[in-house]
Amino acid sequence: METIQSEEYQKLIEEFNFYLEVTGYSAGTIRGRSSRIRELFLFLEEAGINTLNEITNTHLESFYAQQFQMENKNIGAGLK
């Protein structure tokens, strides 16, 4: 598993996981949502974006396009 380099992103993931935990989400939901955010942050780091202030709509659209092209392992189609 790749490691997130940005301290800001690492802290955001920790805080998000804590929020989900204290609001009563299941461990599986926390893992799944945390995994999606990690994927986004890794994508952004690969693009040289290491803080939230640098993120643009174009970056998010590119990430969504990449996700849509990925194969869903359960049904064989693109992710939604």
C-alpha positions, 0 to 999 in steps of 0.5 A: 500500500502506498504511503501518503506523503502530505502531512495535511492529507494524513491528518485529514484522514485521521480526523475523518476516521475519528469523525466517522467512528464517533458518529457511529459508523461501522468499521467496514464503512470507515475502512471503505470511506477512508480507502476512497479518500486515500485514493484521492489523496494519492492521485493528487500527490502524483499530480504534485498537489499536496495541500487542499488549497491547491485542488481545483475542479479540474483535479477532481474531474480527472480523479472521477474520470480515472475512477470511472475507467477502473473496473469494478471487481464485483461486476466487471464494469466501471466504478460509479 
